Amino acid sequence: MPLHFVIGRSGSGKTEHVLRSVRDELRSQADGAPIIWIVPEQATFQAEHALIREDGIAGILRAQVLSFRRLAYRVMQEAGGTALTAINEEGKKMLLYKILQRRKSDLPLFAGAAEQFGFIEKLNDLFDEMKRYRVESSEVEEHLAFLDAHMTGQPLLSAKLRDISSILHEFESELAGRYLDGEDVLARLSEGVAASEYVKSADIWIDGFHGFTPQEYAVLASLILHAPNISVTLCLDKAYALGEVPHELNLFHPTATTMLKLLEMADTLGVDIGSITHLDSKEAPLPRYTASPKLAHLERHFERKVPYREPEVNVKSKDSHASDHDTKREVTVQAAVHRRAEVEAVAGEMLRRVRNEQVRWRDMAVMVRNIAHYGELIDTVFTEAGIPYFTDQKKSVLHHPFVEMTRAVLDIIIGNWKYDAVFRFVKTDFLLSEDGSITREHFDKLENYVLACGIEGGRWTSNRPWPAMPELSLDPDHADGAAEGTTEEAESVERPRHAPEWVEQCRSIIADPIAELARAMKASSNVRGMCEAMYAFWMALGVPHKLERMSQDALLDGEVQLSREHRQIWGALLDILDQMVEMVGEEKMSIELFGGMLDTGFESIKMALVPPALDQVLIASMDRTRPGQIKHLYMLGVNDGVIPARPIEDGVLTEHERDTLQQIGMELAPGVRRKLLDERFLIYQSFATPSDSLWISYALADEEGKTLLPSEVVRHVRGMFPRVQERLVMAEPNEFMNEEEQSEFAVYPESALKHLIAQLREWRQGRPMANIWWDVYRWFAAQPAWHDRLKVLMGSLLYRNQAETLTPATSRHLYGTALRTSVSRMERFVACPFSHFASHGLKLKERRVYRLEAPDIGQLFHAALSRFAIDLQSSNRTWAALSADECRAEADRIVDMLAPRLQGEILLSSKRYEHISLKLKRIVGRAASVLGEHARRGQFEPIGLEMDFGPDKPLPPLRFTLSNGCTMEIIGRIDRVDKADSDRGVLLRVIDYKSSSTDLKLQEVYYGLSLQMLTYLDVLITYAELWLGSSALPAGTLYFHVHNPLLQAANGMSVEQAYEQMMKKYKMRGLVLADREVVSLMDEPLEKGYSDILPVAVKADGSFYSNASVATTEQWDMLRGTARYVIQDIGTRITDGDVRIDPYRLGTKKACDFCSYKPVCQFDELTEGNDYHVLPRMTKDEVWMRMEGGAADNESERES
């Protein structure tokens, strides 16, 4: 039973030696003694493929390619051990989750860690590592006792070990005698070899390993004792003798240590060392590198960094610089501006080799250290380039619709039907009907309904019908906007009380199966019953059939890997349920714990996919993949901190804690220092992989533009090949490149088209464009398959983000020839014509959400104070006569009356909203009290509340005949009209309640941004004789801010001072007639100084200060005239079809600040043609001067 070694440097032909030996045996005797070829798990496919593709072999039944784990199952079938139930990684993690949940009170350190994403996986990794290094819970307890007795300065480590020991002990107890862990199979293998005739008669080859775990060494010891021949291949530069110690900086330290351990093991077991075959040759290149002297040099001298000597070249030769350019490109070093440019350069180079050198895809591989940085980029770029590829990476399934659907349905049950969970479930599309009667559009509309109505919790499963969509307004008959459009009267339709039938149908489709699942799970006496309920739920939804259809659809789309994912996922989730039934099937468990265990299982599923084809590029990870025979290797991401990898301490134990445990005798995996040293061997192995060429590249910046540095490995290679010129890879061609360099950006159509459009855009701006891009343009123009796309992209060169003016026919169709509109609509048009078009032409609306927002609160304040005044008027009471307590009581009553009508009873929906309702009552009560004080100070009294003007309303609309022949009516509702009698006649003022601080700015009136209050006053003055029987004068337009003011004082204040300051906080803003008598009628106590309730200040001589917000009768007439002119101009532009994306900017105020339609218009100042319509700021005097200039000047200014 001798132990043989086959050693040699990378590329010396060790694996080929094994293949040749196995093939020779098969040729000589096809049915002789078994031959076992043991390779790492991830290399089994390549090894088996290499074995069977040899011609002249009648069959390979005698030879088997196995990993240690597969050999274990083969031996257990023969020697016993298969009676135990196998538990996979998902099952182990679910079991750990259960233990952590149940032992929370006994785990002071890890009690809350079970819910942290990734903790269970880290803990499982630690337990796997302990098993591989044969550390049991009893040993942990011994080390913990030693630590507590002799190393008292490690309280955190002691606490960790205590929790680890407790969890591990219960974990081992759960598994003992019942389950077979993946790590346990190696222990079974080492025990079962002696009873296996299959192994005892086999010739065994062990190939592709650099080192072994203690468990694997135990297996090797059994194999060495019982197998007739065992041969181990190792990547080594020389043979080592027993007792020899390799230097820790030796490049081959990992494999040298392995050989010495095997020699020591053989000596201990009394086994002879057979042949040591050394395949290295110092004279000739190693077999792998016969076609590449540079790669041969790189492999041979990687450790010593010996510079490569270029072969002598005849100076008279025309190709005297050939060596400089490395025409064969054996070694290439590239620096890319970012990672995408790095990947695109590799794609271009691969296509060049396939086209020009007839290289097969399978002869090339991409290798990275961190596949997370490059995986998605490679997927995107290689798909665009048409390069077939396979990524050797196990894939998480958390993204899969089936997994997401299952997680969501458990969240629905546990979380009591929260909106997010419900529509996560819906959007997996497992509810869509086969006949198309229920589509995604139905569920999208249902989502809008649910958001607007706040449907959650038991409302999904109750027998009560859902209500109709809540009204936006507290008053459904509100005229300001309700009757906008043409003069056609809308038919009066009774508002439905309940949701439409399709809503109830969709509700039933969602709620019925989930409710049945919830009932079944709650009624289950154990976990088995809960798993059966989940399986029944899946079957009720037709999951297997729908997964099969998804798989077929993916296959038709050419997505082979995705098709396989859809086929495999059903079995993976069934396996999770099986594992739960096996482990805890008879236990009683809460739905919360059941859901947590399932979630842990889902997180741990990593789907391994078989390569879908043979001829494809392999995307490999340096530390995992064994790429086999590769001619051209592309190493990406050779950046500092990535290669060599910087170890990250993200495990349960820190590096310092591992060192401490090592000191007290607990052997675990090598620490950070040894891993860093072994990285050099990993890099050497990777660089030595290709036979023909090596491409090394690194990125200069990441996706966020942060600078990245090259790895020391780049400097290492540059030092070995000083004449290899590093090339900078740009993201796009530029004018400083020659045509050959620019042609590298036109290797495949997707890339070429992208860069062509960019070059044409630069050309249009006056920059030169290389002739090659005209050739590219002509190629695309001549290809029918690309013609339409080229046309669209060419159109983008002329694109300006502007909406074209509507034709007269379209405009008339949208708005009619008789426009009926509100003032707020006019103001929206002035702010941005496109915003008006989106809201009133296209009638786009924001998605309504069931929550209380500022506009809702403002609406409540508005309605409450209006109702307050109406009730006073109907009961023949005055505001001035009410006390503060009476105001508060009346406010409480009115808010209680209005609350059920606001946003579908939102103020009654929860304790939180009930508390908000109390605060709103206080605000309304205080505002009403202040308005009572205003009434006591003046003579103005309300004579009109919620006054509508428009057709068939108390007041007629303002009517205009526009210059284009259309007519326009201005309609609306005036909140409050106050009247007073004076020596000058009847005085009228308009008051508007606002939930935010608002003022009347003259420049905004002039530009048309603030027309509402002046238009309302204009309507009142214009039709005064009609409804009052006499003419009237404008007394003012005022805004009353409804709010809860915060009073501030450095050293406190008296009640009187607080009341005085509060009155100032409630001072109305706006514009008042510049007449001392009129002001006195509003604030009688005011003799001089600043008013507490009005925006005026009076001098001792009775005149007004310059900062008083007052206007003379003539100025009021100018304001009314300007407002009318602006309104007519707006009406003309609307009916002429003006829909420009033209938002205003006035100082710091911009139309886009609170616009809902930004996602529609895509206005961006960085886009050509997207500029704000800047309105010059003006003082009050400048505005009056402009108004005096007349309508013509106003027109000129507004258009400037």
Secondary structure, DSSP 4 states (H G I P E B T S, - for coil): --EEEEEE-TTS-HHHHHHHHHHHHHHH-TTSS-EEEE--GGGHHHHHHHHHT-TT----TTEEEE-HHHHHHHHHHHHS-TTSEEE-HHHHHHHHHHHHHHTGGG-TTTTTGGGSTTHHHHHHHHHHHHHHTT--HHHHHHHHHHHHHH-TT-HHHHHHHHHHHHHHHHHHHHHTTTEEETTHHHHHHHHHGGG-HHHHT-EEEE-S-S---HHHHHHHHHHHHHSSEEEEEEE-SS---TT----TT-TTHHHHHHHHHHHHHHHHHTPPEEEEEE---SSSPPGGGTT-HHHHHHHHHTTTTPPPPPPP--TTSTTTTHHHHTTT-SEEEEEESSHHHHHHHHHHHHHHHHHHH---GGGEEEEES-HHHHHHHHHHHHHHHT--EEE---EE-TTSHHHHHHHHHHHHHHHTS-HHHHHHHHTT-TT--TTSSS-HHHHHHHHHHHHHHT--GGGGTSSSPPBPPPPSSSSTT-HHHHT-EESPPPPP-PPPSB--HHHHHHHHHHHHHHHHHHHHHHH-SSHHHHHHHHHHHHHHTTHHHHHHHHHHHHHHTT-HHHHHHHHHHHHHHHHHHHHHHHHHTTS---HHHHHHHHHHHHHH-EE----S-SSSEEEEETTT----SEEEEEE---BTTTTTT-----SSS-HHHHHHHHHTT---S--HHHHHHHHHHHHHHHHTSEEEEEEEEEESB-TT--B--B-HHHHHHHHH-TTSPPEEEPSS--TTS-HHHHHTT-SSHHHHHHHHHHHHHHHHTT----HHHHHHHHHHHH-HHHHHHHHHHHHHHT--S-PPPPPHHHHHHHH-SEEEEEHHHHHHHHH-HHHHIIIIIS---PPP-SS--HHHHHHHHHHHHHHHHHHHHHTT--GGG--HHHHHHHHHHHHHHHGGGTTTTGGGSSHHHHHHHHHHHHHHHHHHHHHHHHHHH-S-EEEEEEEEESTTSSBPPEEEE-TTS-EEEEEEEEEEEEEEEETTEEEEEEEEEESS-----HHHHHHTSS-HHHHHHHHHHHTHHHHHSS-EEEEEEEEEE-S-PPP--SS---HHHHHHHHHHHT--EEEEES-HHHHHHH-TT-SSEE-SSSS-EE-TTS-B-TTS-EE-HHHHHHHHHHHHHHHHHHHHHHHTT------EEETTEEGGGG-TTHHHH---TTSTT---EEPPP--HHHHHHHHHT-HHHHHHHHH-
